[in-house]
Structure formats: structure tokens, C-alpha cells
Amino acid sequence: MNIVNTIQEVREQVKKWRMEGLTVGLVPTMGYLHEGHKSLIDRAVAENDRVVVSVFVNPMQFGPSEDLESYPRDMDRDAALCEDAGASLIFHPEPSEMYHDDFSSFVDMNTLTGGLCGKTRPIHFRGVCTVVAKLFHIVTPDKAYFGQKDAQQLAVIRHMVSDLDFGVEIVGCPIIREEDGLAKSSRNTYLNPQERQAALVLSRSLKLGKQMMDSGEKDTKAVISAIRSEIEKEPLAKIDYVEIVDWNTLEPVETVEGPVLTAIAVYIGKTRLIDNFIKQ
Ligand code: AMP
């Protein structure tokens, strides 16, 4: 497995693979890899001849008061995980390689990005779409792998690919959790032991919401209210949002019908965590 830092090196490698008739999968990440990322890489390795993992903490998707500087990084560990999983190449660029000084073009979206995480993170999805579009141009993958953990991101990327005719198949992958239910996240590392315990309220409250829907509750207000009450019982938790939206449009719905996404964002102390489930 190779680790490269420049766009040119990626292009040269992919060109060689293409000349051999090989297929290429891409797993975009911000690094500090865990089992969630590994599940994407495993799937990509199973479905493609070669797999590129990008490790890039993308400054463009962080707001001014967010955790760009403190975001955890450990390239040696990431490289070992990718190698073990059977990835062929890590693309680990510096921000200056991705954004030259006079960079001024962006990919923006009028729908899907205003609600949910877009409300508290207004510039986030413009940064995500722009960097993913660049990665698609650089790597030209056949398939790209995204986790349902970031459900809004998955929906946004699918929409971008359809709108802008990227010839890339987007593969959505299920949420990987710790044994006690907490969704795996690089940001879990910010939690002290007390907060780590409190963070279980995310998966616990969603489980409650899912049970209500599974037993026939169709009124989204009732489900949202039950989830909120469960979260409010936890003193270290502060709700950012609890929403139930149409899984295709991400617009709020009053009734549970067709595929709906129940998504929450909760501060545990200073750490903002997200989790969700989709009812088909
Ligand atoms: P990140 O490094 O947090 O930007 O995540 C990179 C990719 O891994 C995204 O597509 C995430 O949705 C996915 N991912 C992160 N955590 C998980 C998880 N617990 N289960 C499944 N996919 C995940």
C-alpha cells in the first residue's frame, strides 16, 4: 500500500490501474479511523479491484468556532488500519494541495442542506460537496462509499452525483456501533468517562423512537416528543435537533409513511454528536 500527498501521484497511479482494466473504489474520510471507517473500506475492497482511502481534514467544511484545530489525527494508525483492510492507496494531501491560494469555485446545493445539521453548520455541506467533487475528479472512482452515520451527507452526495452527472455509484453503508450502542465516531475521543456514559442517551432515545414506530405510531410529533423527553433526562445532554424527515427530500413529515429518517444532534458537554435511524 502506498501513501501519497499529491493529486498528480494519485492520477498517475489510477491511470496505471485503468490501463490494466482494474476497477477503483474510493472511501473519503477525515482520518482517525475506527471500525465504522473500516466497514466502508472492507466493503470497497470486496467490490473493487483497487481501493483509495482519502484522509483529509477538510478545512472548508468546518465553521469558524468548530473543532478544525483539535480534530484528532493519527496517520500511522490510519495507515496500519488501511493496510490491514486491504486498501491500495492512501491519499493524504495538505490543505494547500487541495486549495491553492486563489481557490474560488464551490459546489453548493439549494435543497437538502438547509435543515438538520445545515441549521447549526451553515457552510458545512458546501465544504463537503466541494471536497467530494474534487476527490471524484482526482480519483475518478467507479464506486464511492459513505456511512449512514452521516445520513444527511449521504443524501446530499447522492443528490450532487445525480445533479452534476458524476459517473460514480454511491454506496451507503450501515452505522457501526460500540457494544453499548454508541455510534462510532472520531469525535467520541473528546468525551471524558462521565460524558462517554451520558452519550448513550443518543442511541437509547432513538431506540425508543424506533420501538414506537415499529409498534405502529405514525404521528411524528409523538415520536419526537418521546425522544426529546428521554434526552432531557440526561443532565449532560443538550439537544441541537430531533427531527423526522422524508428520507429522499429531507423535509419534515407529520406522518410516518414511506422511508423516513429520524435524526438527532446532541451536545454532550462541548462535544456535538449525531445519530439516526431510517424506517423504510
Ligand atoms: P469521517 O472521517 O467522520 O468524515 O467519516 C468518513 C466516512 O465514514 C463517512 O462516510 C462517515 O459516514 C463514515 N462513518 C463514520 N462513522 C461511521 C460509523 N460509525 N458507521 C459507519 N460509517 C461511519
Residues whose N, C-alpha, C, O or C-beta is under 5 A from the ligand:
A	BS01	AMP	P28 T29 M30 G31 G36 H37 Y145 F146 G147 Q148 K149 D150 C173 P174 I175 I176 A183 K184 S185
